[in-house]
């Protein structure tokens, strides 16, 4: 098992495009890469992700890095 370190921006990126599996998340990032302003961030994150196992990916607890969404009724951001 490799010890892969992600910075906070990489974790937020993965959280925004998280899919049920590591493989699906990597595929989602590859698909959006040409469309995002921070393509370099995507390019540096994907190779790191490819070194993870599925259990390591699940252990990242990406829900902590997902952007807050506003409550539709109040407009106030919440997790």
PDB file of N, CA, C and O in Angstrom:
ATOM      1  N   UNK A   1       0.842  -1.190   0.000  1.00  0.00           N
ATOM      2  CA  UNK A   1       0.000   0.000   0.000  1.00  0.00           C
ATOM      3  C   UNK A   1       0.884   1.248   0.000  1.00  0.00           C
ATOM      4  O   UNK A   1       1.849   1.347   0.757  1.00  0.00           O
ATOM      5  N   UNK A   2       0.538   2.172  -0.846  1.00  0.00           N
ATOM      6  CA  UNK A   2       1.321   3.401  -0.909  1.00  0.00           C
ATOM      7  C   UNK A   2       0.711   4.470  -0.014  1.00  0.00           C
ATOM      8  O   UNK A   2      -0.496   4.493   0.228  1.00  0.00           O
ATOM      9  N   UNK A   3       1.571   5.350   0.468  1.00  0.00           N
ATOM     10  CA  UNK A   3       1.118   6.447   1.309  1.00  0.00           C
ATOM     11  C   UNK A   3       0.996   7.677   0.421  1.00  0.00           C
ATOM     12  O   UNK A   3       1.996   8.311   0.085  1.00  0.00           O
ATOM     13  N   UNK A   4      -0.224   8.008   0.046  1.00  0.00           N
ATOM     14  CA  UNK A   4      -0.474   9.125  -0.859  1.00  0.00           C
ATOM     15  C   UNK A   4      -1.027  10.286  -0.042  1.00  0.00           C
ATOM     16  O   UNK A   4      -1.966  10.116   0.736  1.00  0.00           O
ATOM     17  N   UNK A   5      -0.446  11.453  -0.222  1.00  0.00           N
ATOM     18  CA  UNK A   5      -0.912  12.646   0.497  1.00  0.00           C
ATOM     19  C   UNK A   5      -1.595  13.591  -0.479  1.00  0.00           C
ATOM     20  O   UNK A   5      -1.093  13.858  -1.571  1.00  0.00           O
ATOM     21  N   UNK A   6      -2.743  14.084  -0.061  1.00  0.00           N
ATOM     22  CA  UNK A   6      -3.502  15.040  -0.855  1.00  0.00           C
ATOM     23  C   UNK A   6      -3.584  16.347  -0.086  1.00  0.00           C
ATOM     24  O   UNK A   6      -3.749  16.345   1.134  1.00  0.00           O
ATOM     25  N   UNK A   7      -3.470  17.468  -0.799  1.00  0.00           N
ATOM     26  CA  UNK A   7      -3.683  18.744  -0.122  1.00  0.00           C
ATOM     27  C   UNK A   7      -5.185  19.036  -0.093  1.00  0.00           C
ATOM     28  O   UNK A   7      -5.982  18.314  -0.692  1.00  0.00           O
ATOM     29  N   UNK A   8      -5.546  20.084   0.597  1.00  0.00           N
ATOM     30  CA  UNK A   8      -6.963  20.389   0.803  1.00  0.00           C
ATOM     31  C   UNK A   8      -7.701  20.655  -0.510  1.00  0.00           C
ATOM     32  O   UNK A   8      -8.852  20.245  -0.659  1.00  0.00           O
ATOM     33  N   UNK A   9      -7.062  21.328  -1.452  1.00  0.00           N
ATOM     34  CA  UNK A   9      -7.704  21.582  -2.745  1.00  0.00           C
ATOM     35  C   UNK A   9      -7.970  20.294  -3.508  1.00  0.00           C
ATOM     36  O   UNK A   9      -9.014  20.151  -4.144  1.00  0.00           O
ATOM     37  N   UNK A  10      -7.037  19.361  -3.448  1.00  0.00           N
ATOM     38  CA  UNK A  10      -7.236  18.076  -4.110  1.00  0.00           C
ATOM     39  C   UNK A  10      -8.385  17.308  -3.471  1.00  0.00           C
ATOM     40  O   UNK A  10      -9.191  16.692  -4.169  1.00  0.00           O
ATOM     41  N   UNK A  11      -8.459  17.345  -2.155  1.00  0.00           N
ATOM     42  CA  UNK A  11      -9.552  16.662  -1.466  1.00  0.00           C
ATOM     43  C   UNK A  11     -10.902  17.299  -1.796  1.00  0.00           C
ATOM     44  O   UNK A  11     -11.897  16.598  -1.977  1.00  0.00           O
ATOM     45  N   UNK A  12     -10.931  18.629  -1.873  1.00  0.00           N
ATOM     46  CA  UNK A  12     -12.185  19.306  -2.238  1.00  0.00           C
ATOM     47  C   UNK A  12     -12.585  18.951  -3.666  1.00  0.00           C
ATOM     48  O   UNK A  12     -13.766  18.746  -3.947  1.00  0.00           O
ATOM     49  N   UNK A  13     -11.618  18.879  -4.562  1.00  0.00           N
ATOM     50  CA  UNK A  13     -11.896  18.501  -5.947  1.00  0.00           C
ATOM     51  C   UNK A  13     -12.498  17.103  -6.005  1.00  0.00           C
ATOM     52  O   UNK A  13     -13.509  16.885  -6.673  1.00  0.00           O
ATOM     53  N   UNK A  14     -11.882  16.164  -5.312  1.00  0.00           N
ATOM     54  CA  UNK A  14     -12.408  14.797  -5.292  1.00  0.00           C
ATOM     55  C   UNK A  14     -13.803  14.754  -4.689  1.00  0.00           C
ATOM     56  O   UNK A  14     -14.672  14.028  -5.171  1.00  0.00           O
ATOM     57  N   UNK A  15     -14.014  15.526  -3.645  1.00  0.00           N
ATOM     58  CA  UNK A  15     -15.325  15.546  -2.992  1.00  0.00           C
ATOM     59  C   UNK A  15     -16.411  16.078  -3.927  1.00  0.00           C
ATOM     60  O   UNK A  15     -17.531  15.568  -3.936  1.00  0.00           O
ATOM     61  N   UNK A  16     -16.077  17.099  -4.710  1.00  0.00           N
ATOM     62  CA  UNK A  16     -17.076  17.685  -5.607  1.00  0.00           C
ATOM     63  C   UNK A  16     -17.520  16.717  -6.694  1.00  0.00           C
ATOM     64  O   UNK A  16     -18.664  16.773  -7.146  1.00  0.00           O
ATOM     65  N   UNK A  17     -16.626  15.831  -7.114  1.00  0.00           N
ATOM     66  CA  UNK A  17     -16.939  14.915  -8.211  1.00  0.00           C
ATOM     67  C   UNK A  17     -16.998  13.460  -7.756  1.00  0.00           C
ATOM     68  O   UNK A  17     -16.940  12.547  -8.580  1.00  0.00           O
ATOM     69  N   UNK A  18     -17.112  13.244  -6.451  1.00  0.00           N
ATOM     70  CA  UNK A  18     -17.108  11.891  -5.902  1.00  0.00           C
ATOM     71  C   UNK A  18     -18.238  11.046  -6.481  1.00  0.00           C
ATOM     72  O   UNK A  18     -19.385  11.482  -6.581  1.00  0.00           O
ATOM     73  N   UNK A  19     -17.877   9.835  -6.854  1.00  0.00           N
ATOM     74  CA  UNK A  19     -18.802   8.828  -7.360  1.00  0.00           C
ATOM     75  C   UNK A  19     -18.740   7.627  -6.412  1.00  0.00           C
ATOM     76  O   UNK A  19     -17.937   7.632  -5.479  1.00  0.00           O
ATOM     77  N   UNK A  20     -19.561   6.608  -6.626  1.00  0.00           N
ATOM     78  CA  UNK A  20     -19.553   5.465  -5.702  1.00  0.00           C
ATOM     79  C   UNK A  20     -18.220   4.727  -5.582  1.00  0.00           C
ATOM     80  O   UNK A  20     -17.938   4.129  -4.544  1.00  0.00           O
ATOM     81  N   UNK A  21     -17.396   4.764  -6.633  1.00  0.00           N
ATOM     82  CA  UNK A  21     -16.112   4.052  -6.568  1.00  0.00           C
ATOM     83  C   UNK A  21     -14.965   4.983  -6.958  1.00  0.00           C
ATOM     84  O   UNK A  21     -15.170   6.038  -7.557  1.00  0.00           O
ATOM     85  N   UNK A  22     -13.771   4.566  -6.606  1.00  0.00           N
ATOM     86  CA  UNK A  22     -12.559   5.292  -6.980  1.00  0.00           C
ATOM     87  C   UNK A  22     -12.464   5.399  -8.498  1.00  0.00           C
ATOM     88  O   UNK A  22     -12.230   6.482  -9.034  1.00  0.00           O
ATOM     89  N   UNK A  23     -12.645   4.283  -9.183  1.00  0.00           N
ATOM     90  CA  UNK A  23     -12.550   4.248 -10.644  1.00  0.00           C
ATOM     91  C   UNK A  23     -13.546   5.215 -11.284  1.00  0.00           C
ATOM     92  O   UNK A  23     -13.201   5.932 -12.224  1.00  0.00           O
ATOM     93  N   UNK A  24     -14.769   5.235 -10.782  1.00  0.00           N
ATOM     94  CA  UNK A  24     -15.798   6.126 -11.328  1.00  0.00           C
ATOM     95  C   UNK A  24     -15.472   7.589 -11.047  1.00  0.00           C
ATOM     96  O   UNK A  24     -15.753   8.457 -11.873  1.00  0.00           O
ATOM     97  N   UNK A  25     -14.886   7.866  -9.893  1.00  0.00           N
ATOM     98  CA  UNK A  25     -14.513   9.240  -9.548  1.00  0.00           C
ATOM     99  C   UNK A  25     -13.383   9.721 -10.463  1.00  0.00           C
ATOM    100  O   UNK A  25     -13.404  10.854 -10.944  1.00  0.00           O
ATOM    101  N   UNK A  26     -12.408   8.860 -10.694  1.00  0.00           N
ATOM    102  CA  UNK A  26     -11.322   9.216 -11.614  1.00  0.00           C
ATOM    103  C   UNK A  26     -11.892   9.492 -13.003  1.00  0.00           C
ATOM    104  O   UNK A  26     -11.493  10.456 -13.657  1.00  0.00           O
ATOM    105  N   UNK A  27     -12.819   8.654 -13.453  1.00  0.00           N
ATOM    106  CA  UNK A  27     -13.431   8.850 -14.769  1.00  0.00           C
ATOM    107  C   UNK A  27     -14.179  10.180 -14.828  1.00  0.00           C
ATOM    108  O   UNK A  27     -14.093  10.894 -15.827  1.00  0.00           O
ATOM    109  N   UNK A  28     -14.912  10.518 -13.767  1.00  0.00           N
ATOM    110  CA  UNK A  28     -15.649  11.787 -13.727  1.00  0.00           C
ATOM    111  C   UNK A  28     -14.682  12.970 -13.826  1.00  0.00           C
ATOM    112  O   UNK A  28     -14.959  13.943 -14.527  1.00  0.00           O
ATOM    113  N   UNK A  29     -13.553  12.887 -13.129  1.00  0.00           N
ATOM    114  CA  UNK A  29     -12.558  13.961 -13.191  1.00  0.00           C
ATOM    115  C   UNK A  29     -11.963  14.085 -14.595  1.00  0.00           C
ATOM    116  O   UNK A  29     -11.745  15.193 -15.084  1.00  0.00           O
ATOM    117  N   UNK A  30     -11.703  12.954 -15.234  1.00  0.00           N
ATOM    118  CA  UNK A  30     -11.165  12.987 -16.599  1.00  0.00           C
ATOM    119  C   UNK A  30     -12.158  13.653 -17.553  1.00  0.00           C
ATOM    120  O   UNK A  30     -11.762  14.379 -18.465  1.00  0.00           O
ATOM    121  N   UNK A  31     -13.440  13.401 -17.335  1.00  0.00           N
ATOM    122  CA  UNK A  31     -14.468  13.963 -18.214  1.00  0.00           C
ATOM    123  C   UNK A  31     -14.624  15.477 -18.039  1.00  0.00           C
ATOM    124  O   UNK A  31     -14.882  16.189 -19.009  1.00  0.00           O
ATOM    125  N   UNK A  32     -14.469  15.966 -16.814  1.00  0.00           N
ATOM    126  CA  UNK A  32     -14.650  17.406 -16.578  1.00  0.00           C
ATOM    127  C   UNK A  32     -13.367  18.208 -16.742  1.00  0.00           C
ATOM    128  O   UNK A  32     -13.405  19.437 -16.812  1.00  0.00           O
ATOM    129  N   UNK A  33     -12.243  17.526 -16.804  1.00  0.00           N
ATOM    130  CA  UNK A  33     -10.955  18.224 -16.871  1.00  0.00           C
ATOM    131  C   UNK A  33     -10.917  19.318 -17.935  1.00  0.00           C
ATOM    132  O   UNK A  33     -10.444  20.415 -17.638  1.00  0.00           O
ATOM    133  N   UNK A  34     -11.390  19.078 -19.163  1.00  0.00           N
ATOM    134  CA  UNK A  34     -11.316  20.148 -20.164  1.00  0.00           C
ATOM    135  C   UNK A  34     -12.253  21.322 -19.865  1.00  0.00           C
ATOM    136  O   UNK A  34     -12.116  22.394 -20.453  1.00  0.00           O
ATOM    137  N   UNK A  35     -13.190  21.118 -18.962  1.00  0.00           N
ATOM    138  CA  UNK A  35     -14.202  22.135 -18.689  1.00  0.00           C
ATOM    139  C   UNK A  35     -13.923  22.985 -17.460  1.00  0.00           C
ATOM    140  O   UNK A  35     -14.571  24.013 -17.266  1.00  0.00           O
ATOM    141  N   UNK A  36     -12.981  22.582 -16.634  1.00  0.00           N
ATOM    142  CA  UNK A  36     -12.740  23.306 -15.389  1.00  0.00           C
ATOM    143  C   UNK A  36     -11.568  24.273 -15.532  1.00  0.00           C
ATOM    144  O   UNK A  36     -10.613  24.016 -16.265  1.00  0.00           O
ATOM    145  N   UNK A  37     -11.664  25.373 -14.824  1.00  0.00           N
ATOM    146  CA  UNK A  37     -10.619  26.398 -14.877  1.00  0.00           C
ATOM    147  C   UNK A  37      -9.306  25.884 -14.284  1.00  0.00           C
ATOM    148  O   UNK A  37      -8.224  26.275 -14.723  1.00  0.00           O
ATOM    149  N   UNK A  38      -9.406  25.025 -13.308  1.00  0.00           N
ATOM    150  CA  UNK A  38      -8.219  24.502 -12.622  1.00  0.00           C
ATOM    151  C   UNK A  38      -7.818  23.141 -13.182  1.00  0.00           C
ATOM    152  O   UNK A  38      -7.670  22.178 -12.430  1.00  0.00           O
ATOM    153  N   UNK A  39      -7.642  23.058 -14.490  1.00  0.00           N
ATOM    154  CA  UNK A  39      -7.285  21.788 -15.135  1.00  0.00           C
ATOM    155  C   UNK A  39      -5.974  21.233 -14.575  1.00  0.00           C
ATOM    156  O   UNK A  39      -5.819  20.016 -14.473  1.00  0.00           O
ATOM    157  N   UNK A  40      -5.029  22.104 -14.212  1.00  0.00           N
ATOM    158  CA  UNK A  40      -3.754  21.647 -13.653  1.00  0.00           C
ATOM    159  C   UNK A  40      -3.970  20.908 -12.338  1.00  0.00           C
ATOM    160  O   UNK A  40      -3.281  19.929 -12.051  1.00  0.00           O
ATOM    161  N   UNK A  41      -4.918  21.371 -11.547  1.00  0.00           N
ATOM    162  CA  UNK A  41      -5.237  20.689 -10.289  1.00  0.00           C
ATOM    163  C   UNK A  41      -5.774  19.288 -10.576  1.00  0.00           C
ATOM    164  O   UNK A  41      -5.406  18.328  -9.898  1.00  0.00           O
ATOM    165  N   UNK A  42      -6.627  19.175 -11.562  1.00  0.00           N
ATOM    166  CA  UNK A  42      -7.163  17.861 -11.946  1.00  0.00           C
ATOM    167  C   UNK A  42      -6.015  16.969 -12.418  1.00  0.00           C
ATOM    168  O   UNK A  42      -5.941  15.797 -12.050  1.00  0.00           O
ATOM    169  N   UNK A  43      -5.125  17.527 -13.230  1.00  0.00           N
ATOM    170  CA  UNK A  43      -3.998  16.753 -13.761  1.00  0.00           C
ATOM    171  C   UNK A  43      -3.073  16.242 -12.664  1.00  0.00           C
ATOM    172  O   UNK A  43      -2.533  15.142 -12.785  1.00  0.00           O
ATOM    173  N   UNK A  44      -2.879  17.010 -11.602  1.00  0.00           N
ATOM    174  CA  UNK A  44      -1.986  16.551 -10.537  1.00  0.00           C
ATOM    175  C   UNK A  44      -2.694  15.592  -9.587  1.00  0.00           C
ATOM    176  O   UNK A  44      -2.038  14.789  -8.924  1.00  0.00           O
ATOM    177  N   UNK A  45      -4.025  15.662  -9.510  1.00  0.00           N
ATOM    178  CA  UNK A  45      -4.779  14.830  -8.572  1.00  0.00           C
ATOM    179  C   UNK A  45      -5.001  13.417  -9.102  1.00  0.00           C
ATOM    180  O   UNK A  45      -4.887  12.453  -8.344  1.00  0.00           O
ATOM    181  N   UNK A  46      -5.313  13.277 -10.376  1.00  0.00           N
ATOM    182  CA  UNK A  46      -5.644  11.965 -10.946  1.00  0.00           C
ATOM    183  C   UNK A  46      -4.519  10.940 -10.746  1.00  0.00           C
ATOM    184  O   UNK A  46      -4.808   9.829 -10.304  1.00  0.00           O
ATOM    185  N   UNK A  47      -3.257  11.254 -11.047  1.00  0.00           N
ATOM    186  CA  UNK A  47      -2.205  10.238 -10.829  1.00  0.00           C
ATOM    187  C   UNK A  47      -2.089   9.805  -9.365  1.00  0.00           C
ATOM    188  O   UNK A  47      -1.809   8.641  -9.081  1.00  0.00           O
ATOM    189  N   UNK A  48      -2.299  10.725  -8.454  1.00  0.00           N
ATOM    190  CA  UNK A  48      -2.267  10.363  -7.027  1.00  0.00           C
ATOM    191  C   UNK A  48      -3.413   9.408  -6.709  1.00  0.00           C
ATOM    192  O   UNK A  48      -3.235   8.422  -5.995  1.00  0.00           O
ATOM    193  N   UNK A  49      -4.590   9.716  -7.248  1.00  0.00           N
ATOM    194  CA  UNK A  49      -5.756   8.866  -6.998  1.00  0.00           C
ATOM    195  C   UNK A  49      -5.540   7.458  -7.550  1.00  0.00           C
ATOM    196  O   UNK A  49      -6.003   6.480  -6.962  1.00  0.00           O
ATOM    197  N   UNK A  50      -4.848   7.357  -8.662  1.00  0.00           N
ATOM    198  CA  UNK A  50      -4.621   6.062  -9.289  1.00  0.00           C
ATOM    199  C   UNK A  50      -3.721   5.166  -8.449  1.00  0.00           C
ATOM    200  O   UNK A  50      -3.656   3.960  -8.687  1.00  0.00           O
ATOM    201  N   UNK A  51      -3.032   5.731  -7.480  1.00  0.00           N
ATOM    202  CA  UNK A  51      -2.179   4.947  -6.580  1.00  0.00           C
ATOM    203  C   UNK A  51      -2.941   4.431  -5.362  1.00  0.00           C
ATOM    204  O   UNK A  51      -2.401   3.650  -4.579  1.00  0.00           O
ATOM    205  N   UNK A  52      -4.185   4.859  -5.199  1.00  0.00           N
ATOM    206  CA  UNK A  52      -4.996   4.437  -4.055  1.00  0.00           C
ATOM    207  C   UNK A  52      -5.676   3.097  -4.316  1.00  0.00           C
ATOM    208  O   UNK A  52      -5.930   2.721  -5.461  1.00  0.00           O
ATOM    209  N   UNK A  53      -5.959   2.400  -3.244  1.00  0.00           N
ATOM    210  CA  UNK A  53      -6.848   1.241  -3.309  1.00  0.00           C
ATOM    211  C   UNK A  53      -8.259   1.750  -3.008  1.00  0.00           C
ATOM    212  O   UNK A  53      -8.428   2.862  -2.509  1.00  0.00           O
ATOM    213  N   UNK A  54      -9.247   0.949  -3.308  1.00  0.00           N
ATOM    214  CA  UNK A  54     -10.635   1.340  -3.017  1.00  0.00           C
ATOM    215  C   UNK A  54     -10.835   1.616  -1.522  1.00  0.00           C
ATOM    216  O   UNK A  54     -11.460   2.620  -1.180  1.00  0.00           O
ATOM    217  N   UNK A  55     -10.324   0.760  -0.612  1.00  0.00           N
ATOM    218  CA  UNK A  55     -10.484   1.058   0.822  1.00  0.00           C
ATOM    219  C   UNK A  55      -9.800   2.368   1.245  1.00  0.00           C
ATOM    220  O   UNK A  55     -10.320   3.092   2.093  1.00  0.00           O
ATOM    221  N   UNK A  56      -8.642   2.668   0.656  1.00  0.00           N
ATOM    222  CA  UNK A  56      -7.977   3.932   0.974  1.00  0.00           C
ATOM    223  C   UNK A  56      -8.833   5.107   0.512  1.00  0.00           C
ATOM    224  O   UNK A  56      -8.958   6.107   1.218  1.00  0.00           O
ATOM    225  N   UNK A  57      -9.418   4.983  -0.666  1.00  0.00           N
ATOM    226  CA  UNK A  57     -10.286   6.040  -1.193  1.00  0.00           C
ATOM    227  C   UNK A  57     -11.479   6.262  -0.267  1.00  0.00           C
ATOM    228  O   UNK A  57     -11.815   7.401   0.057  1.00  0.00           O
ATOM    229  N   UNK A  58     -12.107   5.185   0.151  1.00  0.00           N
ATOM    230  CA  UNK A  58     -13.260   5.302   1.062  1.00  0.00           C
ATOM    231  C   UNK A  58     -12.832   5.903   2.396  1.00  0.00           C
ATOM    232  O   UNK A  58     -13.628   6.579   3.048  1.00  0.00           O
ATOM    233  N   UNK A  59     -11.596   5.672   2.809  1.00  0.00           N
ATOM    234  CA  UNK A  59     -11.096   6.179   4.083  1.00  0.00           C
ATOM    235  C   UNK A  59     -10.771   7.669   4.074  1.00  0.00           C
ATOM    236  O   UNK A  59     -10.462   8.236   5.123  1.00  0.00           O
ATOM    237  N   UNK A  60     -10.835   8.309   2.918  1.00  0.00           N
ATOM    238  CA  UNK A  60     -10.517   9.745   2.852  1.00  0.00           C
ATOM    239  C   UNK A  60     -11.601  10.627   3.473  1.00  0.00           C
ATOM    240  O   UNK A  60     -11.352  11.796   3.769  1.00  0.00           O
ATOM    241  N   UNK A  61     -12.793  10.081   3.670  1.00  0.00           N
ATOM    242  CA  UNK A  61     -13.906  10.836   4.270  1.00  0.00           C
ATOM    243  C   UNK A  61     -14.114  12.165   3.551  1.00  0.00           C
ATOM    244  O   UNK A  61     -14.051  13.232   4.162  1.00  0.00           O
ATOM    245  N   UNK A  62     -14.361  12.084   2.255  1.00  0.00           N
ATOM    246  CA  UNK A  62     -14.478  13.271   1.419  1.00  0.00           C
ATOM    247  C   UNK A  62     -15.678  14.154   1.767  1.00  0.00           C
ATOM    248  O   UNK A  62     -15.718  15.321   1.376  1.00  0.00           O
ATOM    249  N   UNK A  63     -16.646  13.616   2.491  1.00  0.00           N
ATOM    250  CA  UNK A  63     -17.807  14.443   2.838  1.00  0.00           C
ATOM    251  C   UNK A  63     -17.408  15.695   3.619  1.00  0.00           C
ATOM    252  O   UNK A  63     -18.117  16.700   3.583  1.00  0.00           O
ATOM    253  N   UNK A  64     -16.276  15.639   4.322  1.00  0.00           N
ATOM    254  CA  UNK A  64     -15.793  16.813   5.070  1.00  0.00           C
ATOM    255  C   UNK A  64     -15.319  17.927   4.146  1.00  0.00           C
ATOM    256  O   UNK A  64     -15.221  19.082   4.562  1.00  0.00           O
ATOM    257  N   UNK A  65     -15.028  17.586   2.898  1.00  0.00           N
ATOM    258  CA  UNK A  65     -14.470  18.554   1.958  1.00  0.00           C
ATOM    259  C   UNK A  65     -15.479  19.037   0.918  1.00  0.00           C
ATOM    260  O   UNK A  65     -15.155  19.872   0.074  1.00  0.00           O
ATOM    261  N   UNK A  66     -16.698  18.510   0.981  1.00  0.00           N
ATOM    262  CA  UNK A  66     -17.704  18.937   0.014  1.00  0.00           C
ATOM    263  C   UNK A  66     -18.133  20.366   0.318  1.00  0.00           C
ATOM    264  O   UNK A  66     -18.306  20.735   1.479  1.00  0.00           O
ATOM    265  N   UNK A  67     -18.304  21.173  -0.735  1.00  0.00           N
ATOM    266  CA  UNK A  67     -18.750  22.554  -0.502  1.00  0.00           C
ATOM    267  C   UNK A  67     -20.142  22.572   0.109  1.00  0.00           C
ATOM    268  O   UNK A  67     -20.977  21.710  -0.165  1.00  0.00           O
ATOM    269  N   UNK A  68     -20.366  23.565   0.934  1.00  0.00           N
ATOM    270  CA  UNK A  68     -21.679  23.704   1.555  1.00  0.00           C
ATOM    271  C   UNK A  68     -22.673  24.195   0.517  1.00  0.00           C
ATOM    272  O   UNK A  68     -22.360  25.041  -0.320  1.00  0.00           O
ATOM    273  N   UNK A  69     -23.879  23.646   0.591  1.00  0.00           N
ATOM    274  CA  UNK A  69     -24.924  24.062  -0.336  1.00  0.00           C
ATOM    275  C   UNK A  69     -25.941  24.901   0.421  1.00  0.00           C
ATOM    276  O   UNK A  69     -26.266  24.592   1.568  1.00  0.00           O
ATOM    277  N   UNK A  70     -26.450  25.960  -0.207  1.00  0.00           N
ATOM    278  CA  UNK A  70     -27.439  26.779   0.488  1.00  0.00           C
ATOM    279  C   UNK A  70     -28.759  26.028   0.653  1.00  0.00           C
ATOM    280  O   UNK A  70     -29.185  25.278  -0.225  1.00  0.00           O
ATOM    281  N   UNK A  71     -29.382  26.251   1.790  1.00  0.00           N
ATOM    282  CA  UNK A  71     -30.715  25.721   2.045  1.00  0.00           C
ATOM    283  C   UNK A  71     -31.668  26.419   1.082  1.00  0.00           C
ATOM    284  O   UNK A  71     -31.671  27.647   0.995  1.00  0.00           O
ATOM    285  N   UNK A  72     -32.467  25.653   0.365  1.00  0.00           N
ATOM    286  CA  UNK A  72     -33.356  26.238  -0.641  1.00  0.00           C
ATOM    287  C   UNK A  72     -34.367  27.212  -0.033  1.00  0.00           C
ATOM    288  O   UNK A  72     -34.768  28.174  -0.688  1.00  0.00           O
ATOM    289  N   UNK A  73     -34.774  26.976   1.192  1.00  0.00           N
ATOM    290  CA  UNK A  73     -35.757  27.859   1.830  1.00  0.00           C
ATOM    291  C   UNK A  73     -35.131  29.123   2.390  1.00  0.00           C
ATOM    292  O   UNK A  73     -35.673  30.217   2.234  1.00  0.00           O
ATOM    293  N   UNK A  74     -33.968  28.966   3.055  1.00  0.00           N
ATOM    294  CA  UNK A  74     -33.376  30.099   3.759  1.00  0.00           C
ATOM    295  C   UNK A  74     -32.254  30.779   2.996  1.00  0.00           C
ATOM    296  O   UNK A  74     -31.944  31.941   3.259  1.00  0.00           O
ATOM    297  N   UNK A  75     -31.630  30.064   2.039  1.00  0.00           N
ATOM    298  CA  UNK A  75     -30.499  30.601   1.311  1.00  0.00           C
ATOM    299  C   UNK A  75     -29.204  30.556   2.106  1.00  0.00           C
ATOM    300  O   UNK A  75     -28.173  31.034   1.633  1.00  0.00           O
ATOM    301  N   UNK A  76     -29.243  29.981   3.317  1.00  0.00           N
ATOM    302  CA  UNK A  76     -28.062  29.895   4.175  1.00  0.00           C
ATOM    303  C   UNK A  76     -27.330  28.584   3.887  1.00  0.00           C
ATOM    304  O   UNK A  76     -27.950  27.527   3.779  1.00  0.00           O
ATOM    305  N   UNK A  77     -26.010  28.667   3.767  1.00  0.00           N
ATOM    306  CA  UNK A  77     -25.214  27.489   3.471  1.00  0.00           C
ATOM    307  C   UNK A  77     -25.235  26.526   4.640  1.00  0.00           C
ATOM    308  O   UNK A  77     -25.102  26.929   5.796  1.00  0.00           O
ATOM    309  N   UNK A  78     -25.403  25.250   4.330  1.00  0.00           N
ATOM    310  CA  UNK A  78     -25.335  24.204   5.337  1.00  0.00           C
ATOM    311  C   UNK A  78     -24.739  22.958   4.708  1.00  0.00           C
ATOM    312  O   UNK A  78     -24.725  22.813   3.486  1.00  0.00           O
ATOM    313  N   UNK A  79     -24.250  22.069   5.543  1.00  0.00           N
ATOM    314  CA  UNK A  79     -23.648  20.811   5.061  1.00  0.00           C
ATOM    315  C   UNK A  79     -24.720  19.800   4.860  1.00  0.00           C
ATOM    316  O   UNK A  79     -24.436  18.671   4.458  1.00  0.00           O
TER     317      UNK A  79
END
